[in-house]
Amino acid sequence: MNVNINSVHFDADGKLINQIENKISKLDHFHGKITNVNVYLKLDNLVHNIKDKVVEIKVMVPKHEFFVKQTSKTFEQSFERAMQAVLSQMKRKKERLAA
């Protein structure tokens, strides 16, 4: 599994990057054929006032792609919400294939 973490127009803190990498590494438990994971960290600014932190997660598996975008006041909270949403998508897809 290849993991890419991109911070757009700013430098992300090392602690945040480590936290994201640790959580992303656990995705293998939910789907064994993950080929690539892209995480984008963005600042949602409105006329030079930083409003919210945006996290986008794209998980690629053979023949399918999961994408989630979450926004909140902190990157940690946005990432947690995005992880829950992508896990939910992966579980639903797995249940549909099993049925």
C-alpha positions as CSV (number, residue, x, y, z in Angstrom):
1,M,0.0,0.0,0.0
2,N,1.4,3.3,-1.1
3,V,0.5,6.3,1.1
4,N,0.9,9.9,-0.1
5,I,0.2,12.8,2.3
6,N,0.0,16.2,0.6
7,S,-0.4,19.6,2.4
8,V,-1.6,22.2,0.0
9,H,-0.1,25.7,0.4
10,F,1.4,25.1,3.9
11,D,3.8,22.8,5.7
12,A,2.1,20.2,7.9
13,D,3.4,19.5,11.4
14,G,5.4,16.2,11.8
15,K,3.1,15.1,14.7
16,L,0.1,15.4,12.4
17,I,1.8,13.5,9.6
18,N,2.7,10.7,12.0
19,Q,-0.8,10.5,13.4
20,I,-2.3,10.2,9.9
21,E,0.2,7.6,8.8
22,N,-0.5,5.5,11.9
23,K,-4.3,5.6,11.2
24,I,-4.0,5.0,7.5
25,S,-1.8,1.9,8.1
26,K,-4.8,0.3,9.9
27,L,-6.9,0.4,6.7
28,D,-5.4,-2.9,5.6
29,H,-7.5,-4.6,8.3
30,F,-10.7,-3.6,6.4
31,H,-9.6,-4.2,2.8
32,G,-6.5,-6.3,1.9
33,K,-6.1,-5.1,-1.7
34,I,-5.5,-1.4,-1.2
35,T,-3.1,-0.2,-3.8
36,N,-2.8,3.6,-3.0
37,V,-4.0,6.1,-0.4
38,N,-3.9,9.8,-1.0
39,V,-4.5,12.3,1.8
40,Y,-4.8,16.0,1.0
41,L,-4.7,18.6,3.8
42,K,-6.0,22.0,2.7
43,L,-6.9,25.3,4.3
44,D,-10.3,26.7,3.4
45,N,-9.7,30.4,3.3
46,L,-12.3,33.1,2.6
47,V,-10.6,36.4,1.6
48,H,-7.4,35.6,3.4
49,N,-9.1,34.6,6.6
50,I,-8.4,30.9,7.4
51,K,-11.8,29.5,8.1
52,D,-11.7,25.7,8.2
53,K,-9.3,22.8,7.8
54,V,-10.2,20.4,4.9
55,V,-9.1,16.7,4.7
56,E,-9.6,14.7,1.6
57,I,-8.9,10.9,1.5
58,K,-8.8,8.9,-1.7
59,V,-8.4,5.1,-1.3
60,M,-7.8,3.1,-4.4
61,V,-8.4,-0.6,-4.7
62,P,-8.6,-2.7,-7.9
63,K,-11.7,-1.7,-9.9
64,H,-13.0,0.8,-7.3
65,E,-12.1,4.1,-5.6
66,F,-13.3,5.5,-2.3
67,F,-13.3,9.3,-1.8
68,V,-14.2,11.4,1.3
69,K,-13.9,15.1,2.0
70,Q,-14.4,16.5,5.5
71,T,-14.2,20.0,7.0
72,S,-13.9,21.2,10.6
73,K,-11.9,23.6,12.8
74,T,-8.9,21.3,13.2
75,F,-7.1,18.9,10.9
76,E,-7.3,16.1,13.6
77,Q,-11.1,16.4,13.8
78,S,-11.4,16.6,10.0
79,F,-9.2,13.5,9.6
80,E,-11.1,11.5,12.2
81,R,-14.4,12.2,10.5
82,A,-13.0,11.4,7.0
83,M,-11.5,8.1,8.3
84,Q,-14.9,7.1,9.7
85,A,-16.6,8.0,6.5
86,V,-14.2,6.1,4.3
87,L,-14.4,3.0,6.6
88,S,-18.1,3.2,6.3
89,Q,-17.9,3.3,2.5
90,M,-15.5,0.3,2.5
91,K,-17.7,-1.8,4.8
92,R,-20.9,-1.0,2.7
93,K,-19.0,-2.0,-0.5
94,K,-17.8,-5.3,1.2
95,E,-21.4,-6.1,2.4
96,R,-22.8,-5.5,-1.1
97,L,-20.2,-7.8,-2.7
98,A,-20.9,-10.5,-0.1
99,A,-24.7,-10.4,-0.7
